[in-house]
């Protein structure tokens, strides 16, 4: 069973492919879109990878929700969709 930490680690690795991230827990609450860590092209890749890696379906309403703006919010959303 995957934990929130597993999803969090995946998200951090995904972002670090193209950006340096600040150290510490603050990354969990940073608005990934407002800061430019995730843009319109990256969100498409992110959704595809989340769906593939965690066997979930990310809907349009998920992407536009405020939960989809932070590492913690996305991790919680994925876990909720997994029914865990």
DRENPA-3360 file (N, C-alpha, C; in nm, 2 decimals, always signed):
BEGIN
1 = XXXXXXXX = +0.08/-0.12/+0.00/+0.00/+0.00/+0.00/+0.09/+0.13/+0.00 ~ +0.06/+0.22/-0.09/+0.13/+0.34/-0.09/+0.09/+0.44/+0.01 ~ +0.18/+0.52/+0.06/+0.15/+0.62/+0.16/+0.15/+0.76/+0.10 ~ +0.10/+0.86/+0.17/+0.11/+1.00/+0.13/+0.25/+1.03/+0.10 ~ +0.34/+0.98/+0.18/+0.49/+1.01/+0.16/+0.54/+0.96/+0.03 ~ +0.48/+0.84/-0.02/+0.52/+0.79/-0.15/+0.48/+0.89/-0.26 ~ +0.35/+0.93/-0.25/+0.30/+1.03/-0.35/+0.38/+1.16/-0.34 ~ +0.41/+1.20/-0.22/+0.48/+1.33/-0.20/+0.62/+1.31/-0.27;
9 = XXXXXXXX = +0.69/+1.20/-0.24/+0.82/+1.18/-0.30/+0.81/+1.18/-0.45 ~ +0.71/+1.12/-0.51/+0.69/+1.12/-0.65/+0.68/+1.26/-0.71 ~ +0.60/+1.34/-0.64/+0.57/+1.48/-0.68/+0.70/+1.56/-0.68 ~ +0.77/+1.55/-0.57/+0.90/+1.62/-0.56/+1.00/+1.58/-0.66 ~ +1.01/+1.45/-0.69/+1.10/+1.40/-0.80/+1.05/+1.46/-0.93 ~ +0.92/+1.46/-0.96/+0.87/+1.51/-1.08/+0.91/+1.66/-1.10 ~ +0.89/+1.74/-1.00/+0.92/+1.88/-1.01/+1.07/+1.90/-1.02 ~ +1.15/+1.82/-0.95/+1.29/+1.84/-0.95/+1.36/+1.81/-1.08;
17 = XXXXXXXX = +1.28/+1.74/-1.17/+1.34/+1.72/-1.31/+1.37/+1.85/-1.38 ~ +1.29/+1.95/-1.35/+1.31/+2.08/-1.42/+1.34/+2.20/-1.33 ~ +1.33/+2.18/-1.19/+1.34/+2.30/-1.10/+1.42/+2.25/-0.98 ~ +1.48/+2.35/-0.91/+1.54/+2.32/-0.78/+1.43/+2.37/-0.68 ~ +1.41/+2.29/-0.58/+1.31/+2.32/-0.48/+1.37/+2.36/-0.35 ~ +1.30/+2.44/-0.27/+1.35/+2.48/-0.14/+1.35/+2.35/-0.05 ~ +1.43/+2.35/+0.05/+1.44/+2.24/+0.14/+1.34/+2.26/+0.25 ~ +1.30/+2.15/+0.31/+1.21/+2.15/+0.43/+1.07/+2.12/+0.39;
25 = XXXXXXXX = +0.98/+2.13/+0.49/+0.84/+2.10/+0.47/+0.76/+2.21/+0.40 ~ +0.82/+2.33/+0.38/+0.75/+2.43/+0.31/+0.71/+2.39/+0.17 ~ +0.78/+2.30/+0.11/+0.74/+2.26/-0.02/+0.60/+2.20/-0.03 ~ +0.55/+2.14/+0.08/+0.42/+2.09/+0.09/+0.31/+2.19/+0.06 ~ +0.33/+2.32/+0.10/+0.23/+2.42/+0.09/+0.25/+2.52/-0.02 ~ +0.36/+2.52/-0.09/+0.39/+2.61/-0.19/+0.29/+2.60/-0.31 ~ +0.24/+2.70/-0.36/+0.15/+2.70/-0.48/+0.24/+2.67/-0.60 ~ +0.23/+2.55/-0.65/+0.32/+2.50/-0.76/+0.29/+2.58/-0.89;
33 = XXXXXXXX = +0.17/+2.63/-0.91/+0.14/+2.70/-1.03/+0.18/+2.85/-1.02 ~ +0.15/+2.91/-0.91/+0.19/+3.05/-0.89/+0.34/+3.07/-0.89 ~ +0.41/+2.98/-0.84/+0.56/+2.99/-0.84/+0.62/+2.94/-0.97 ~ +0.55/+2.89/-1.06/+0.61/+2.84/-1.19/+0.67/+2.70/-1.18 ~ +0.66/+2.63/-1.07/+0.71/+2.50/-1.07/+0.63/+2.40/-1.16 ~ +0.51/+2.43/-1.18/+0.42/+2.35/-1.27/+0.35/+2.45/-1.36 ~ +0.37/+2.44/-1.49/+0.30/+2.52/-1.59/+0.19/+2.44/-1.67 ~ +0.13/+2.50/-1.77/+0.03/+2.43/-1.84/+0.08/+2.30/-1.91;
41 = XXXXXXXX = +0.20/+2.30/-1.96/+0.25/+2.18/-2.02/+0.29/+2.08/-1.92 ~ +0.35/+2.12/-1.81/+0.39/+2.03/-1.70/+0.27/+1.96/-1.64 ~ +0.16/+2.03/-1.63/+0.04/+1.97/-1.56/-0.01/+1.85/-1.64 ~ +0.00/+1.86/-1.77/-0.04/+1.75/-1.86/+0.04/+1.63/-1.83 ~ +0.17/+1.65/-1.83/+0.27/+1.54/-1.80/+0.24/+1.48/-1.66 ~ +0.22/+1.58/-1.56/+0.20/+1.54/-1.42/+0.07/+1.45/-1.41 ~ -0.03/+1.49/-1.48/-0.16/+1.41/-1.47/-0.14/+1.27/-1.53 ~ -0.07/+1.26/-1.64/-0.05/+1.14/-1.71/+0.04/+1.05/-1.62;
49 = XXXXXXXX = +0.14/+1.10/-1.56/+0.23/+1.02/-1.47/+0.16/+0.98/-1.34 ~ +0.08/+1.07/-1.28/+0.00/+1.03/-1.16/-0.09/+0.92/-1.19 ~ -0.17/+0.93/-1.30/-0.26/+0.83/-1.34/-0.19/+0.69/-1.36 ~ -0.08/+0.70/-1.43/-0.01/+0.57/-1.46/+0.06/+0.51/-1.33 ~ +0.12/+0.60/-1.26/+0.20/+0.55/-1.14/+0.11/+0.50/-1.03 ~ +0.00/+0.57/-1.01/-0.09/+0.54/-0.89/-0.22/+0.48/-0.92 ~ -0.24/+0.45/-1.05/-0.37/+0.39/-1.10/-0.49/+0.46/-1.05 ~ -0.49/+0.59/-1.08/-0.61/+0.68/-1.05/-0.65/+0.75/-1.17;
57 = XXXXXXXX = -0.77/+0.81/-1.17/-0.82/+0.89/-1.28/-0.83/+1.04/-1.23 ~ -0.75/+1.13/-1.28/-0.76/+1.27/-1.25/-0.85/+1.34/-1.34 ~ -0.96/+1.39/-1.29/-1.06/+1.46/-1.37/-1.03/+1.61/-1.38 ~ -1.09/+1.67/-1.48/-1.07/+1.82/-1.50/-1.10/+1.90/-1.37 ~ -1.21/+1.86/-1.30/-1.24/+1.93/-1.18/-1.14/+1.92/-1.07 ~ -1.06/+1.81/-1.07/-0.95/+1.79/-0.98/-0.84/+1.89/-1.01 ~ -0.81/+1.90/-1.14/-0.70/+1.99/-1.19/-0.73/+2.13/-1.15 ~ -0.85/+2.18/-1.16/-0.88/+2.32/-1.13/-0.91/+2.35/-0.99;
65 = XXXXXXXX = -0.91/+2.24/-0.91/-0.94/+2.26/-0.76/-0.82/+2.32/-0.69 ~ -0.84/+2.39/-0.58/-0.73/+2.44/-0.51/-0.64/+2.33/-0.45 ~ -0.70/+2.22/-0.43/-0.62/+2.10/-0.38/-0.50/+2.07/-0.47 ~ -0.52/+2.09/-0.60/-0.42/+2.05/-0.70/-0.31/+2.15/-0.72 ~ -0.30/+2.25/-0.63/-0.20/+2.35/-0.64/-0.08/+2.33/-0.55 ~ -0.09/+2.23/-0.46/+0.02/+2.21/-0.37/+0.06/+2.06/-0.36 ~ +0.18/+2.03/-0.32/+0.22/+1.89/-0.31/+0.13/+1.82/-0.21 ~ +0.11/+1.88/-0.10/+0.02/+1.81/+0.00/-0.12/+1.79/-0.05;
73 = XXXXXXXX = -0.17/+1.89/-0.12/-0.31/+1.88/-0.18/-0.32/+1.77/-0.28 ~ -0.22/+1.76/-0.37/-0.22/+1.66/-0.47/-0.20/+1.52/-0.41 ~ -0.11/+1.51/-0.31/-0.09/+1.38/-0.25/-0.22/+1.33/-0.18 ~ -0.29/+1.42/-0.11/-0.42/+1.39/-0.05/-0.52/+1.35/-0.15 ~ -0.53/+1.42/-0.26/-0.62/+1.39/-0.37/-0.60/+1.25/-0.43 ~ -0.47/+1.21/-0.45/-0.44/+1.08/-0.51/-0.48/+0.97/-0.41 ~ -0.44/+0.99/-0.28/-0.48/+0.89/-0.18/-0.63/+0.88/-0.17 ~ -0.70/+0.99/-0.18/-0.85/+0.98/-0.17/-0.90/+0.90/-0.29;
81 = XXXX = -0.85/+0.92/-0.41/-0.89/+0.85/-0.53/-0.86/+0.71/-0.53 ~ -0.75/+0.67/-0.45/-0.72/+0.53/-0.44/-0.81/+0.46/-0.34 ~ -0.89/+0.54/-0.27/-0.98/+0.49/-0.17/-0.91/+0.44/-0.04 ~ -0.80/+0.50/-0.01/-0.72/+0.46/+0.11/-0.73/+0.57/+0.21;
% end
